[in-house]
């Protein structure tokens, strides 16, 4: 299991797990989608994609250390997975 250490608002520090990071971003996405729906906008993406979008569209970086840590962990996990998939595809193509 992966964890990220981040500084809390009161000067302490705390750990955030990868699963909690995904939950934080999904929660942000759900709240964002509900707020957009209340204003007549249709959101068809998942809570995860809405959360990542909201983080960037609302320029939330630096507003909350836990959210920043969650975003960093989720983006690293997604990026690592996509690179792994690309390597597998390249390896299969090379073998053919």
Beta strands, then each sheet from edge to edge (+ up, - down):
strand 1: 3-7
strand 2: 13-17
sheet 1: 1+ 2-
end
